[in-house]
Amino acid sequence: MRNYLLILCCLTTLTAYGQKQTNERAKWFTDSRYGMFIHWGIYSGAEGYWKGEKLRNDNDYAEWLFYRNQIGKEEYLTLLDRFDWDAIHPEEWVILAKQAGMKYITLTAKHHDGFALWDSNVGNYDVGKYTGHQRDIVKELAVACKKHGIRMGLYYSHWVDWEHPFGWNHEREISGISPEDYDKYWQEKVLPQIRELLTGYGEISILWFDMWIHHSETIVSKAQLLQLKSLIRELQPNCLVNSRLGLSVAEDPDVDFKTLGDNEFGRKKEDFPWQSPGTVAHSWGFHSGESSWRATSALLKSLIGNVSLNGNFMLNIGPRANGDVPYEIESRLREIGQWLEINGESIYGAGAFDLDNNLHDWGKITAKRIEDGTRLYLHVYNWPLSKQLPLSGITTRPTKIYLLADKQQQALSFTHNDAFTDIRLPVLQPDHYVSVLVVEYGQTPEIVDGLVAKTSNGGYSMNYANNLNEKILKTEKKNRSGTIPEHVAVKSPQTLKWRFYVESPGTKSIDVSYNFQGTPSAGKIVCKAAGAQLSHTIAPTGKTVGEPRQNWVIDRFLSHRLGEISFPQAGFYELEMEVSPAKNSEMYFQWVWLK
């Protein structure tokens, strides 16, 4: 049985870690993984309020104040009076990025309000004109980035511009604008300003555009976008362009990386470069009303999670009108920087491993090829109380395992059998946020695909998402604030199957969770494994109250003990579950628990 199942498991040899569809321009980007976003402009002087009124939108994007609160252009400019120009030193942002372990910076050179943060020769709506040509924030940042070895990128709002008479303003959904007039904005402002940015400030590593929908849904034509991209390639061929230009990576392979939505993080491994832009709280520009700050550990997990799927993370700061970075942001960036000083090897130049990213309940894996083999980095989010870390799915025996924080690289003890490695952890975890183990292999490790991993508390959690059979049933997402869990509706006989590895002989119990609102019937659940069979009659589970005192009555999901099955030896096994609801009835399956 053991050898038969091993063949079924289909050993897979990894071929590469990192994006296979990465062009030469973007290799530095996928090695860097972590960057800083800076939202700073006229809106920073308002701090989320205009004449005592908070921004007119619950999303609290302070940088949208001009549009949301219907402010006149001349009045909007009075916010510049609140800026303390003697206190504003962009080099301090660069130093913070360096201390945070960030490798590149992207500044909002021109946001939707149309105001340029450099001394532009295009029009008179720029920082140079309103500081007597004394300040050019783009230039000051460029000098500081070069001094400190940080790559500089620039955000440029090409689609939306609330200042130019022919720029896109969403009120034009009412009034409309002709393509000819919009092209005047494009030719008079967009192209000349991009030319300025790419010819007057040295190397620009990224031009980050912000059209969050496809060009087919906007006034912008594909021809205009190609004209803009052609200009960039002409002036700075190595400058990266993101998908929010309005062209997807699939539509135009010359687009260097995909940008996910605001605070949207990776869900699947990609072979092309991609990035999440994220905030520490919610607003991008400084908002004095912020109160919900993401924890350092949460931000770290966002970074690690993206890297484990071949993605980057660009974390935003929103300085005040005097240049200060809010303490809540600065302190978290420094804490992340301290973590990266010790654990950066697991992030910089690392990428996805070929096992399912969600396979292990204890955390995420990143991978890196080294001269004499491969290193896996196990990011342990939750240090197991058992002090045992189960690593499932890799058939190659490690040559060494140690803590990345241990400068002596003292080897940790472990056992390895077939597709299971059991690692003995020290009593104390080395890091309060996320601890990292290094697992070294003298070759490319081979994996077993499709296994259900052993959880950190010794069980196997089997559900519809990780079953081996073709997923023909529709998953019903959790609802009613999660009191109704994710499940699948089974209306006709179905067979689900899972594969797992048992590291030692023994007896394990099997529980099944489901919801059934019918009458007692002949409906059956039959579980088969290791040559044994357990049978269960589907029983009504009744109702429960999901939220007290809110007339919140929901169907109950209950766990049922089916019995025990003996596994006679270590090895690969399959659990097959046949669900046969009674005629004209429906059972809602949630999970199987084996331990």
C-alpha positions in Angstrom: 0.0 0.0 0.0 2.8 2.4 0.9 4.6 2.1 -2.4 1.3 2.2 -4.4 0.3 5.5 -2.7 3.8 7.0 -3.2 3.3 6.5 -7.0 -0.1 8.2 -6.8 1.5 11.2 -4.9 3.5 12.1 -8.1 6.8 13.4 -7.0 7.6 16.8 -8.4 11.0 18.4 -8.9 11.2 22.1 -8.5 12.7 24.0 -11.4 12.9 27.6 -10.2 12.2 29.9 -7.3 11.0 33.3 -8.3 9.2 34.7 -11.3 10.0 33.0 -14.6 8.3 35.8 -16.5 10.6 38.6 -15.1 12.4 40.8 -17.6 15.9 42.1 -17.1 14.6 45.5 -16.0 12.6 44.0 -13.2 15.1 41.6 -11.6 16.2 44.2 -9.0 12.5 44.7 -8.2 11.8 41.0 -7.4 15.0 40.8 -5.4 14.1 43.9 -3.3 10.6 42.8 -2.3 10.0 45.7 0.1 9.6 49.4 -0.6 8.2 52.7 0.7 5.2 54.6 -0.7 5.0 58.3 0.2 1.7 60.2 -0.1 2.4 63.8 0.5 1.0 66.9 -1.1 -1.3 70.0 -0.5 -3.8 67.7 1.1 -1.3 66.9 3.9 -2.0 70.4 5.3 -5.7 69.7 5.8 -5.1 66.5 7.8 -8.4 65.0 6.7 -10.6 68.1 7.6 -11.8 71.1 5.7 -13.3 74.0 7.7 -14.1 71.7 10.6 -15.8 69.1 8.4 -14.2 65.6 8.0 -13.6 64.2 4.6 -16.9 63.4 2.9 -16.3 59.7 2.5 -16.1 56.9 5.1 -12.9 55.5 3.4 -11.1 58.6 4.9 -8.6 58.9 2.0 -7.3 62.3 3.0 -5.7 62.9 -0.4 -9.1 63.0 -2.0 -10.2 66.0 0.1 -10.1 68.5 -2.8 -12.7 66.5 -4.7 -14.8 65.0 -1.9 -15.4 68.3 0.0 -15.9 70.3 -3.2 -13.1 72.8 -2.5 -12.3 75.7 -4.9 -8.8 75.6 -6.5 -7.7 78.9 -5.0 -9.0 78.0 -1.5 -7.3 74.6 -1.8 -4.0 76.3 -2.4 -4.3 78.2 0.9 -3.5 74.9 2.6 0.2 75.5 1.6 0.2 78.2 4.2 0.2 75.5 6.8 3.5 73.9 5.6 6.6 74.4 7.6 9.1 74.5 4.8 12.1 75.0 7.0 11.3 71.7 8.8 10.7 69.6 5.7 13.7 67.4 4.8 12.9 64.6 2.3 16.2 63.0 3.2 14.7 62.0 6.6 12.1 59.9 4.7 14.9 58.2 2.8 16.8 57.5 6.1 13.7 56.0 7.6 13.2 53.8 4.5 16.8 52.6 4.9 16.3 51.9 8.6 13.1 50.0 7.8 14.9 47.7 5.4 13.1 49.1 2.3 15.0 49.0 -1.0 13.0 51.6 -3.0 10.8 54.6 -2.6 7.8 55.9 -4.6 6.7 59.5 -4.1 3.4 61.0 -5.3 5.0 63.5 -7.7 1.6 64.4 -8.9 -1.6 63.0 -7.3 -5.2 63.5 -8.6 -5.3 67.1 -7.5 -2.8 67.8 -10.3 -0.3 69.6 -8.1 3.3 68.8 -9.0 5.9 68.3 -6.3 8.7 69.5 -8.5 9.6 72.9 -10.1 7.7 72.1 -13.4 7.8 74.2 -16.6 4.4 72.9 -17.5 1.8 75.4 -16.2 2.2 77.0 -12.8 0.5 74.5 -10.5 3.6 73.2 -8.8 5.6 73.5 -5.6 8.3 75.6 -7.2 5.9 78.3 -8.1 4.4 78.5 -4.6 7.7 78.5 -2.8 9.4 81.1 -4.9 11.2 78.4 -6.9 13.0 77.5 -3.7 11.8 73.9 -3.3 11.8 70.9 -5.6 10.7 67.9 -3.5 11.4 65.4 -6.4 14.9 66.7 -6.8 15.6 66.7 -3.0 14.4 63.1 -2.8 16.4 62.1 -5.8 19.6 63.4 -4.3 18.9 61.7 -1.0 18.0 58.4 -2.6 21.3 58.4 -4.6 23.2 59.3 -1.4 21.7 56.4 0.6 21.6 53.8 -2.1 17.8 53.6 -2.4 16.1 53.3 -5.8 13.6 56.1 -6.5 10.2 55.7 -8.1 7.6 58.4 -8.9 3.8 58.1 -8.7 2.1 60.1 -11.4 -1.7 60.4 -11.8 -2.1 60.3 -15.5 -5.8 59.5 -15.9 -7.3 61.8 -13.2 -6.4 65.4 -12.8 -8.8 67.8 -11.0 -6.8 70.9 -11.9 -6.4 70.9 -15.7 -9.5 72.1 -17.5 -9.5 69.0 -19.7 -8.2 66.4 -17.2 -10.5 63.7 -16.0 -12.7 64.6 -13.1 -15.4 62.1 -12.1 -18.0 64.8 -12.4 -17.5 64.4 -16.1 -19.6 61.3 -15.7 -22.4 64.0 -15.6 -21.1 66.6 -18.0 -19.0 64.4 -20.3 -15.8 65.3 -22.2 -14.8 64.8 -25.8 -11.8 62.6 -26.6 -10.3 65.6 -28.4 -10.4 67.8 -25.4 -9.0 65.1 -23.1 -6.2 64.6 -25.6 -5.3 68.3 -25.1 -4.7 67.5 -21.4 -2.7 64.5 -22.4 -0.5 66.4 -24.9 -0.2 69.6 -22.9 0.4 68.2 -19.4 0.9 64.4 -19.1 3.6 63.9 -21.8 5.6 67.0 -21.1 5.6 66.4 -17.3 6.7 62.8 -17.8 9.5 64.1 -20.0 10.6 66.5 -17.3 10.6 63.7 -14.7 12.6 61.4 -16.8 15.2 63.9 -18.0 15.8 66.2 -15.0 16.2 63.9 -12.0 18.6 61.2 -12.9 17.6 57.5 -12.9 14.0 56.9 -12.1 13.5 53.2 -11.3 9.7 53.1 -11.3 6.9 55.2 -12.8 3.8 54.2 -10.8 0.5 55.0 -12.4 -2.9 54.9 -10.8 -5.6 54.0 -13.2 -7.3 51.2 -11.2 -9.6 50.0 -14.0 -8.8 48.9 -17.6 -8.5 51.6 -20.2 -11.5 50.3 -22.0 -13.7 51.7 -19.2 -12.1 55.1 -19.2 -11.7 58.2 -21.5 -8.0 57.2 -22.0 -7.3 55.4 -25.2 -4.9 52.5 -25.7 -3.1 54.6 -28.2 -2.5 57.3 -25.6 -1.2 54.8 -23.1 1.2 53.3 -25.7 2.3 56.8 -26.6 3.1 57.4 -22.9 4.9 54.0 -22.5 6.9 54.6 -25.7 8.1 58.0 -24.3 9.3 56.2 -21.1 11.1 53.5 -23.1 12.8 56.2 -25.2 14.0 58.4 -22.3 14.7 55.7 -19.6 14.5 52.2 -21.0 15.1 50.6 -17.6 12.3 52.4 -15.8 9.6 50.0 -14.6 6.0 50.6 -15.5 3.1 49.1 -13.5 -0.2 47.7 -14.7 -2.2 50.7 -13.4 -0.9 52.4 -16.4 -4.2 50.8 -17.7 -2.6 47.9 -19.5 -2.6 44.5 -17.9 0.4 42.2 -17.9 -1.5 39.8 -20.0 -2.5 42.4 -22.6 1.0 43.9 -22.8 4.0 41.8 -21.7 6.1 45.0 -21.8 4.3 46.1 -18.6 6.8 45.3 -15.9 4.7 44.4 -12.9 1.1 44.0 -11.8 -0.3 46.3 -9.1 -3.0 44.8 -6.9 -5.8 46.9 -5.4 -5.2 49.1 -2.4 -4.4 46.9 0.6 -5.1 43.8 -1.4 -2.6 41.0 -0.7 -1.6 38.0 -2.7 -3.9 34.9 -2.9 -1.9 32.8 -5.4 1.6 32.3 -6.7 2.4 34.3 -9.9 5.3 33.9 -12.3 5.4 37.6 -13.2 6.4 40.4 -10.8 3.6 41.9 -8.8 3.1 44.2 -5.8 0.6 45.2 -3.1 0.4 48.9 -2.1 -0.6 49.0 1.6 -1.1 51.4 4.5 -0.4 51.1 8.3 -3.9 52.5 9.1 -6.2 53.4 6.2 -5.7 56.8 4.7 -2.8 57.3 2.3 -2.3 61.0 3.0 -2.0 62.1 6.6 -5.3 62.0 8.4 -5.5 63.2 12.1 -8.5 61.1 12.7 -6.8 57.7 12.2 -7.1 55.3 15.1 -7.0 51.8 13.7 -3.3 51.0 13.2 -2.2 47.6 11.9 0.2 45.9 14.2 3.9 45.3 13.3 3.2 41.5 13.2 0.3 42.0 10.8 2.5 44.2 8.5 5.3 41.6 8.6 2.8 38.8 7.7 1.7 40.9 4.7 5.2 41.2 3.5 6.1 37.5 4.2 2.8 36.3 2.7 3.4 38.3 -0.5 7.0 37.1 -0.9 5.9 33.5 -0.4 3.8 34.0 -3.5 6.5 35.9 -5.5 5.1 39.3 -4.6 6.4 42.6 -3.3 5.0 44.9 -0.6 5.1 48.7 -0.8 4.1 50.2 2.5 2.9 53.8 2.7 3.8 56.7 5.0 1.7 59.9 5.0 3.9 62.7 6.4 2.4 65.8 7.9 2.7 69.3 6.5 6.0 69.7 8.4 7.4 66.5 7.0 7.0 64.5 10.2 6.0 60.8 9.9 3.3 59.8 12.4 4.8 58.0 15.3 2.6 55.0 14.8 4.0 54.5 11.3 7.6 55.4 12.1 7.8 53.0 15.1 6.4 50.1 13.1 8.8 50.7 10.2 11.7 50.7 12.6 10.5 47.5 14.2 10.2 45.8 10.8 13.7 47.1 10.0 15.1 45.5 13.1 13.4 42.2 12.1 14.8 42.4 8.6 18.3 43.1 10.0 18.2 39.6 11.4 15.8 37.8 9.0 16.2 39.8 5.7 17.8 36.8 4.1 14.4 35.1 4.0 12.9 38.1 2.1 15.5 39.7 -0.2 16.1 37.6 -3.3 13.7 35.0 -2.0 10.5 33.7 -3.6 7.8 31.2 -3.6 8.2 27.5 -2.9 6.2 25.0 -4.9 4.1 23.6 -2.1 0.7 25.1 -1.6 1.1 28.4 0.2 -1.6 27.6 2.7 -0.5 24.1 3.4 0.9 24.6 6.9 -1.1 26.2 9.7 2.0 27.5 11.5 3.0 30.1 8.8 4.6 30.6 5.4 7.6 29.3 3.4 9.9 31.3 1.2 12.7 29.8 -0.8 16.1 30.7 -2.3 18.6 28.8 -4.4 22.2 28.9 -3.1 25.4 27.8 -4.7 25.4 24.3 -3.2 21.6 23.6 -3.0 18.4 25.2 -1.7 17.3 27.0 1.4 13.8 27.1 2.7 12.8 29.7 5.2 10.0 28.6 7.5 8.2 31.7 8.9 6.6 30.6 12.1 3.7 32.9 13.0 2.6 30.8 16.0 5.3 29.1 18.0 3.8 25.6 18.8 3.3 24.8 22.4 4.5 21.3 21.7 7.9 22.7 20.5 7.5 20.4 17.5 7.1 21.9 14.0 5.6 19.6 11.4 6.9 20.1 7.8 4.8 18.1 5.3 5.2 17.4 1.7 8.9 17.3 1.1 10.5 13.9 0.4 14.1 15.1 0.4 16.0 14.9 3.7 17.4 18.2 4.9 21.1 18.5 5.5 20.7 21.0 8.3 18.0 23.0 10.1 18.7 26.0 12.3 17.3 29.4 13.5 18.0 32.3 11.2 18.5 34.5 14.3 21.2 32.1 15.6 24.6 33.5 14.4 26.2 30.2 15.3 23.7 28.3 13.2 23.5 25.6 15.8 21.7 22.6 14.3 18.2 21.8 15.5 17.3 18.1 15.9 14.8 16.6 13.5 13.4 13.4 12.1 12.6 12.8 8.5 10.4 10.0 7.0 9.2 10.0 3.4 7.3 13.3 3.1 7.4 14.4 6.7 10.0 16.3 8.7 9.4 16.8 12.4 11.6 19.6 13.8 12.4 20.0 17.5 12.1 23.7 18.5 13.8 25.4 21.4 11.6 26.4 24.3 11.9 30.1 23.6 11.1 31.6 20.2 13.8 33.9 18.9 11.5 36.7 17.7 8.4 38.2 19.3 6.8 38.8 15.9 7.8 36.0 13.4 10.6 33.5 14.0 12.4 32.0 11.0 13.9 28.6 10.6 16.3 27.8 7.8 16.0 24.3 6.2 19.0 23.5 4.0 19.1 20.9 1.2 22.1 19.9 -0.8 19.9 19.7 -3.9 16.6 20.8 -5.3 14.1 19.3 -2.8 11.4 17.0 -4.2 7.9 17.5 -3.1 4.7 15.5 -2.9 1.8 17.6 -4.3 -1.7 17.4 -2.9 -1.1 16.3 0.6 -3.1 17.5 3.6 -0.4 18.7 6.1 -0.3 17.7 9.7 -1.3 20.7 11.8 0.9 22.1 14.6 -1.4 20.4 17.2 -1.1 17.0 15.5 -4.3 16.6 13.5 -5.3 16.8 9.8 -7.9 19.3 8.7 -9.7 18.2 5.6 -12.2 20.3 3.7 -13.6 20.8 0.3 -10.8 23.1 -0.8 -8.0 20.6 -0.2 -9.8 17.5 -1.4 -8.3 15.6 -4.4 -11.5 15.1 -6.5 -12.5 17.6 -9.1 -14.2 20.5 -7.4 -17.7 20.3 -9.0 -19.6 21.6 -6.0 -20.1 25.3 -5.3 -18.5 26.7 -2.2 -20.8 28.8 -0.1 -18.7 31.5 1.5 -19.1 32.2 5.2 -21.8 34.8 5.9 -23.8 36.4 8.7 -20.5 37.8 10.1 -18.9 34.3 9.9 -21.4 32.7 12.2 -22.4 30.5 9.2 -19.0 29.0 8.2 -17.8 28.2 4.6 -19.3 25.0 3.4 -20.6 23.1 0.3 -24.1 22.0 -0.4 -24.4 18.2 -1.2 -27.7 17.4 -2.9 -26.7 14.1 -4.6 -24.2 11.4 -3.8 -20.6 12.7 -3.8 -17.2 11.3 -3.1 -14.4 13.4 -1.6 -10.9 12.2 -1.1 -7.8 13.4 0.7 -4.2 12.3 0.9 -2.0 12.6 3.9 1.1 11.1 5.5 1.1 9.3 8.9 4.6 9.3 10.4 4.0 6.5 12.9 1.5 3.6 13.5 -1.5 4.3 15.6 -5.2 4.8 16.0 -6.9 8.0 15.0 -10.4 9.3 15.4 -12.5 10.9 12.7 -15.0 13.7 13.2 -17.2 15.3 10.5 -18.9 18.7 10.7 -22.1 19.4 8.8 -25.4 21.1 8.8 -28.6 19.1 8.0 -32.1 20.6 8.5 -34.1 17.7 7.2 -35.9 14.9 9.1 -34.1 11.7 10.2 -33.5 9.7 7.1 -31.5 7.0 5.4 -28.8 9.6 4.3 -25.3 8.2 5.0 -21.7 9.3 5.4 -19.1 6.5 4.8 -15.4 7.1 5.5 -12.8 4.7 4.3 -9.1 4.6 5.1 -6.4 2.0 5.7 -8.7 -0.8 4.7 -11.3 0.1 7.3 -14.7 1.7 7.0 -16.9 3.9 9.3 -20.6 4.6 8.6 -22.7 7.4 10.0 -26.4 8.2 9.5 -26.9 11.9 8.7 -28.8 13.4 11.6 -30.7 16.8 12.0 -28.4 19.4 13.5 -31.1 21.9 14.5 -30.8 25.7 14.9 -28.8 28.0 17.0 -28.6 31.8 17.8 -25.7 33.4 15.9 -25.7 36.7 17.8 -27.5 37.2 21.1 -30.6 39.5 21.2 -30.6 40.2 17.5 -33.2 37.7 16.3 -30.2 36.0 14.7 -31.3 32.3 14.2 -29.1 30.3 12.0 -28.7 26.6 11.0 -26.3 24.8 13.3 -23.1 23.1 12.1 -22.2 20.2 14.5 -19.2 18.0 14.7 -20.0 14.2 14.8 -17.6 11.5 15.9 -17.7 8.7 13.4 -15.3 6.4 15.2 -11.6 5.3 15.0 -9.4 3.8 12.4 -6.1 2.1 13.0 -3.1 3.0 10.7 -0.8 -0.1 10.9 2.4 1.6 9.7 3.9 4.9 8.7 3.2 5.9 5.2 0.9 7.6 2.7 -2.8 7.1 3.1 -6.0 8.3 1.5 -9.3 9.0 3.3 -12.3 8.7 1.1 -15.7 10.1 2.2 -18.9 9.1 0.4 -21.8 11.4 1.2 -25.2 10.1 0.2 -28.1 12.4 1.2 -31.6 11.0 1.3 -33.7 11.7 -1.7 -34.9 15.3 -1.9 -32.7 16.4 1.0 -29.6 18.5 1.2 -26.6 18.2 3.6 -24.1 21.1 4.1 -20.6 19.7 4.5 -17.9 21.7 6.4 -14.9 19.6 7.3 -13.4 16.3 8.4 -11.0 16.2 11.3 -8.5 13.3 11.7 -6.4 13.0 14.9 
